[in-house]
Amino acid sequence: MKVSCVTAFILVIAAGCHIALADEFNNFKVCGKTSTGGKLQRIVGGENANQGELPWQIGVSNDGQVFCGATLISKKWAISAAHCEIKPGNELILGASDLNSQKEVFKKRTVLRAFPHENYDSDTMENDIVLLELNREVTFNDLIAPACIVDKSKHLVQGTTAVVSGWGTLESGGDQPEILQKAEVNIVSRDTCNSKYSSGITKVMLCAAAPGKDSCQGDSGGPLVVDLRDKCGNDQYFLAGVVSFGSGCAHPDYPGVYADVAALRDWIDDKLASKGNVKPSTAEHTCGGPTPTDKPSPPPTDKPSPPPVGAADYFNDKGVCGTNGDTHFMENIQRIVGGVPSKRGELPWQLGLRYGDGQKPYCGATLISKQWLITAAHCKVKAGSQVILGAYDFGNGGNENERHRVKRTVAKVINHENYDDGTYNNDIALVKLNAKIKYTKYIRPACIVEDGEKLADDAEVVISGWGTTKSGGSQPKVLQEAEVKIVNHGKCDNLYGRYKITDKMFCAAYPGKDSCQGDSGGPLVIDKKNNGRDQFYLAGVVSWGLGCANENYPGVYADVANLRNWIQGKLESEN
């Protein structure tokens, strides 16, 4: 007997297949539908999504910055990646497309509880999934609706079309877009994927890629959905994967890797049941909702890479370090005397260390990776100190609501074992952040000079910080920058007489400039052009001097090149 769409819908409800689940999971009348009629363009490399096009997409935010994605699966639950390390209190943004729009109306919730998989392995990224409980329920509408969840028996064959989405970067190491992105990819078989990742793809992972597409396919923790049409032939999207990791971003030889939701479905069911919720239904879905003609296609995102093999994987990501998105960065840095205010985003590796809210930095530091920074040992940084990233203006009581700013705390400090508080030899320290950060236009690492690299006399370098603008003066509100030149090592040693300039130090100055060129611990960078584009490398750490811009005594810096082996060795031992 041929059953009509309407009849099929009535039969399912009458039989009670999932009526009790209507307020929980896989409410097939609601889940997986789009408010745009499904007209989701098939695009290459990611493009803007319209509001309501991906209503299950959630942005997970900390201090106003989206750092991971998530997928709404019910009125009070979402799924993300365990490696995102989402904490209670993190903000959840629902129903959004353009995060900066003054016209869009979207909802915000916070994370009440997070339940990462008990067997999540941060080294192998196995079981990279977490359930998030919202602090209160959301109301489903055209802009906010859950994705359905694939059944545990669902096996996606190679070539199956899927859609990934998020606010991830548009290229490896690139800027985060303000507008939600979407991209279409194809499922890659586990055998093929394992051949690329040296058998590191387990049964709870799946792979997807779009050969030749120069894009990142979604934010960490965000959704990978597949279209499993309902009985009426309408598009209906099911969560099949959670963005987990990859080697680089949209690398042609390395597919993106996702937590396999079907393989983890039993864990999802059991965990939700243990929290007093009805398990997701396995009933066949019913008719209802719009009739889309094309499928979604989401975005670019920088995904965490597999376990690294050396310190080189922890810094000097040439795709991002030492740049700020401008083609000719040095054109933006005025060649000035005594330091002038920089422009926002001009020195994205510059960090401020401070004791608490409302204060100006007591020392500077330089970002070298997503979780590590370099400063001076003499700053005596302590665990728990604040680290301010992406900051520019510390006026007005610290300017705590400054846009683009991200706040972290110090989790660990590694001072050089041979640092001498009397001579300032080996004046360097590594500082670990309490949580990784996301690179943006305003937050990027500096590259690091090579081991033993010697800067030529008179080479032009740039220093920056919130240091005083004259000896004994007050601190400025906004970040300052100045250009100085390398001073011959022997000449500097002679100028300082009994104060020894060791091989772990070098000097820089600009004769006749009555200014202080940065905070202690802050960066001295040099431009080493890369294919015609400016790229800045950390060469020195502000250490000491006699007076401030004293024409007879150049500024003295810890020599990063001669401390490079120590940096690399420490990072390798920490990971």
N, C-alpha and C positions, 0 to 999 in steps of 0.2 A: 504494500500500500504506500502510495506517495503521500508524505506528510508535509503540509505547508509550513512556512516559517512561523506563522502565527500560532498554528496548532502545536508545533514542536515546543514553542515557548510555554504554552499553557500546560502541556503534558509534563514538562520538567518541573515547573513550579508545583503542580498538583501532586506529583510524586514525591515532593519534598526533597529532591536531590541536594539542593544547597540553600534552601530558604533560611535555615538557621545560621548560615554563614554570610548572609547578605550584608551584615554590618562588620564582617571580619575580612576574610581573604578570598581571592578568586570569585568575587561577585561578578560573574561574567556579563551581567547586564551593564556593568560600569567599567570594569577593569580593561585596560589595554585599548581604550577608545580615544580618539583625538577629537578636539573641538573644531578642527579645521577641515573636517571632512576627509582627512587622510591624504590631502594633497601635499605630500612630503616629497620634495624633489629628489631625484637620484643624482647626487652630486659627487664630485671628486675632491678629496682633500678637506672636506668640511666647509660648511657655510652657515650663515645665520639661520636660526630657527625662529619661527613666529611664536608669539605668546599663545599658549594653548596647544601647540603642535606636539609637545612632549610633556604632557601633564603629570607624568610620574617622576619627572626629573626634580631632584632636590639639590640645592647647594649647601654644603656644610661650611660654616664660617667661624673664624676666630678673629676677634678684634676687627671685625668688618671686612675681612678678606676671605673669599672662598678658597679653601685649600683642598677640598675633596668633594666628590659627588656622592649621591645616594639615590635609592629608588623607593618611592612610596609603594607599599603593598597593601595597606589598609588605612583606616582612619587614624590609627595610633602607632603604626609600626613601619619601619623602613629597613632596607638592607644596604650595607656598604662593605668596604674592605677593611679587614682587621689591621692591615698595615697603616691605615690612616690614623690609628690611635685616637679615635674620637672619644671625647670625654663628656661626662655630664656637664651641662651648662653651655656646650657649644651650640651655636645658633643654626637653625635649619630654615632655609628660604624655599618656599613652595610657590608654584604658580608664576615664576619669574621667567623672563627672557632677557631683557636688558636690565642689568643690575643697577645702572645709573639713571634709568628713565624716571622722569618726574610724572609721567602719565600712567605708567603701569601700576596696577594695584596687586600686590602679592602678599602672602601670609608669612608670618614668622612663628616658629616654635623653637623650643630648646630641647636638647637631649636630656631626658629624665634618667634613663639607664642605658648602658651599652653592654652587649653580651657578645664578646668575640669568641670565636670557636676555640674550645679548650686545647685543641691540638694544632693551632696555628703555629707555623714555623717561620720565623722572620728571615732565616737563611735561605730556605728553599721556596718560601712563599706558599707552601702547601696549606690548604684550609683557610685561605685568605678571605674570610667572610665575618661579618659582625651584624647582629640584629640591634636596631636602635628603637627604643621606646620614646615616643614624643611626650612632652609634658602634659599635653591635652589633645583631644581629638581635633581633626580638621573636618570641614564639611566639603564633600565632593561637589565640584561644579565644572564649568567648561575649561577652567584653567588648572584645576587640581583634581587628579584622578589617579588611581593606582594602576600599576602594571599587573597583568596576570602573572602567575608563576608556572613555569613548565613542570610537567609531571616527571617523577623520578625515572620513568621508563623512556622518556623522550631522548632519542639519539639524533643529533644533528649531523647530517652527512656532509662530506666535503663539498664546498661550493654553495651551501645554503646562504642565502642573503640575510644579513643581520644589520642592525643599526646601532651605533654607539653615539653618545652625546655627553656634553659637559661644557664647562667653562675653561677647559684646558688650553695650554699654549697652542698657537697655530703652527709652530715648528719647534723642533727640539731646541730648548733654551730660549725660545721666543717669549713675547709678551702674552699675558692672559687677555683674552677679549672680554669686553663688557657684556656682549650679547651671546646667549647660549648657542653653541655650535652643534652641528649634526653631520654625520658621515656614514656612508654605506660601505660595509666590508663583507667579505665572504669567509665562511667557516673553513679552516684548514684542518686536515686530518691529524690525529694525534701522532701517527707514525711520521708524517712529513714534518710536523713541528718538532718532534723529538730529534730528528736528524739535524735540525738547526741549533737546538739548545743542548746538545750532548746528553740526551736522555733525561733531561731535567723536568720534563712535562709529565706530571703524575695523572692518575685517574680522576682527580678532583679539579683538573684544569682543562680548559679548552682554548683553542687558538683561532684567531681570525685576522685577516689581512686584506688589503686591496693593492695588489702589485702595481708599482709605479706611482702610487699616491703619496705625495709629499705632505703628509699631515699626521697629526697625532690623533688617535681615535678615542678620545674621551678622557674625562678626569678620573684619577684614581678613585675607586669606590663607586663610580658611576655605572649606569646600565648598558648592557648589550642586550637588545631585544630582537625577537624574531616574530614575523607575522604568521600566525596560524589562524586562517580564516574560519569564521563561525559558520554554522549550518546554513546561514542565509548568504554566504559568500562575502560578507563584510570583513574588512581588515580588523584584526584584533591582535595586539602585541603582548608577547609573553617575555618575562625576564628570563634570559638563558645564561647570562654571564655577568660577572662583576669585574670591572677593570682592575687588573692586578699588577702586572709588570711587563717589561719588554726590554730588549737591548737597544738603547737609543729610543727614538720616536719615529715610527713609520719607516724603520730601516727596511730596505727591500729584501734583505736576507733573513730578517727576524720578525715573524708575525707577532702581533700583540697577544698577550696571554691573559686569560680571564679565569676567575674562579667559576667552576662549572656548577650552576645552580641545580641542575637535574641530579648530579652526583651528590649534592649536598642537601637535597630536598628532605631526606629523612631527618637530618640534624635540625633543619629549619622547623619541620613539623613538631619534633620532640621538644625543642626549646620553647616554642610558642605554647605548646600544650602544658608544659611545666610551669609557665607563667600565667596559667588560667585562661588561655585563649583557645578558641576552636582552631583545629588544624586547617590549613588550606584545603579546599575541596579538590577532589580528583574527578568530579562529575564533568561530563562533556559540556562545553560551553553552549550557550543559547544565542538566539538572534538578538539584535538590538544595536542601537547606536548608528553613527554616520556610516556612509559607504565610501571609504577612501579609494582613490584610484592609483595612487603611487605611495611608496613607503618613505619613512623618515630616513634621513641620512645625517648623522652627527660628526663630531668635531675632532679637533686637535687637542692633545693633552700630553703633558710630560709624565710618563709613567716611570715608577721606580725600576731600576735595572736589576738583573740577577746579582747574586753575591759577587762582589768585586774580587779581583785577584791581587791587587796592590794599591798603594796609596794614590797612584795616578787616577784611580777611579773616584777618589774622594775630593780631588780638586783639579784645576786646569781643564775643565770641560770647555774645549775651544769653541764650542757652538754658542757659549753664553758668556764665559768669563771675560772680564775686562772691557765689556761694551755696554752701551746704554741705549742701543737701538738707533742712535744717530750715525749717519755715514761718516761724518767728519767731526768727531767729538771735540778735537782740539780747537776747532773754530769757535766752539761755545765757551772755552775757557780763556778769559781775557788775560793777556800778559800784563800783569799788574804788579805794583809795588806794595808790599805790606799786606796783601790779601784783600780780596773783595768778596761780597756775597756770591755764592754759587747759584745755579738755577736748580729748580726741583728736578730730581732724576739724573742730574749731571754726574754725580759721584755715587752710584748705587751700591758700591761696596763699603761705603763709610757707615760705621755703626757708632752709637753712643752708649757708653756704660754709665749707669747711674745707680744711686741707692734706692730711689723710690719715686713715686708720682710727684709731679710738680717741680722737679729739680732739673738742673742742667747737667750735662755729662761731666763726670770727674776724669774720664779718660776716653780716648777713642779706640777703635779697633777696626779690623778689616775682615769682611766676609770672604771665605775661601771655598765654602761648599754649603750645602743645605743645612748642615748642623754644626759646622766648625768655623771658628774665627781665630785671628791672630792679634795679639796685643803685646804690650810690654810687661815683662815680669815685675818691674818696679811699680806698676799700677796696683799690685797686690789684690787682684780681683778675687772675690769670695763667692762661693756657691750661694745662689739666691739673689745675687745682684741682678738688676734689670739690664736687658740688652734691647736697645731701641733700633729697629731697622726701618729704612725708608723714610727717616725723619729729615726735616729741613729746618723748621722753626721751633725753638724751645722757649719762645716768649709767651706772655700771657699765662703765667702759672704753669709752664711746661707744655702748653698747647696739646693737651692729652687727646683731643678729638681730631688732630691733624689727619687729613685724608692720606691714604696710602701707607700710613705708619702701621708697623706690626711690632708687638711687644713679646719678648721671650724672657726667660730667666736663665741664669747660669746653672747648669747641671754639674759641670766638672771643670776643674782648672788644672792644667799641666804646666807648671813652671819649669824652665830649663834647670836641670840638676846642678849645673855649674854657674848659675847666675851669681854674680858678685855684687852685693848691695853697695860696696864701697867704690868699685871701679866701673860698674854698670856693664861689665863684660857678660855676654850671652843674655842680653836683656830682651828676652822673648818668652811668650807664654801662649799655649793653645787653650782655647775655651770651647767647651761643648754646650750647645743650646739644649734646653729641656725638651724641645720638639723641633722637628725639621720645619723649614720654611719653604714657601713656593716662590720661585723666581718671578719677578714682574719687571716692568720698566723701571721701577723705583728700588727694587731689591735684586741685586746681582752680585756675584762674586768677582773679585779680581783674580786674574791669572797669577801664577807665581814664577819668578825667574828661575832659570836652570841652576843646578848645583855648580858652584864655582864661577858663575858668570860675573865678569868684571865690567862695571860701567865705565865708559870712557870719561876722561876728565872733560869738564864743561858740558857733559850731556844734560839736556834739559829734562827736568822731572817735575812732577806736580805733588804738592802736599795739601792736606785738608784737615779740617777739624773745627771744633767749637772753642778753640783756645783763645786766650786773651789777645787783643789786637795790638797791645804794647806791653812791655815788661812792667808787671805790677798792675796792669789795667784790669778792667772788668771783662767778663765773657760776653761775646756777641750773642744775639738771639738766633741768628741764622747761620747755617754752615758756611765757613769761609774756605777759600782756595787761593793758592799762590804758586807761581812757577819759580823754581830755583835751579841752580846748576851744581853738578857734582864737582867737588874740590879734590884736587890731587891728594892721595892718602899721606904721602910723606910731608907735603906742605901743611896739612891739617895737624899732623902729629907734632911738627915743629911749632906751630902756633899755640898748641896747648901745653907745650913744655913738659912739666912733670905729670900732667894728666895724660895717660897713655891712650892712644887710639889703636886698639888691637885689630887683629885680622877679622874679628867678628863685628867690626864697626866700619862705617864710612861717613864722610862729611858732605854737606851740601849747603849752599848759601847763595845770596844774591847781593853783592857788595852795595852798601849804601841804602839798603832797604830796612827801615825802622819798623819792623813788624815781627810777630811771632807766627810761625807758619804751621799751626796745627796743635792739637792736643797730644799729650803723652800717649803712646800706644797706637796712635793713628797711622795712616798709610802714607808712604812715599811711593808713587807709581811712575813708571816710565812707559812711554808709548812705543810699542813694537808693532809696526803696521802689519796687517794680515790681508794680503791681496788688495792693498790700497785702502783698507779700512782701519781706522784707529783701534788698537786693542791694548789695554793697559795692564801692566804686570806689577805686582807688589815686589819692590826691590828693597825697601827699608821700612823700619818701624821707628817712629819718633821716640828718641831715648833721652838725650840730655844735651846740655850746652851751658856756657857761662853767660848769664844774662839772657836777653832775648833779642835776636837779630843784631847782636853786637858785631860790628864790622870786623873786629879782630878775631872773633871766635865763631866759626861756622857751626851750624846745627849738627849734632851727631846722631846717627841712626844705627840701629841693629841691622847688620848685613844679612838679608834673607838668603842670598845666594850661598853664603858660607855657613848658613844654618839650615839649609834645605834638607840635608841628610837627616838631621835631628827631627825636623818636621815630618818627613816621610816615615821615619822609623816609628815615631810615636803614633801616627795615624794607623799604620799597619798593625801595631800591637793592640790598638783599641778596637779593631774590627776583625 
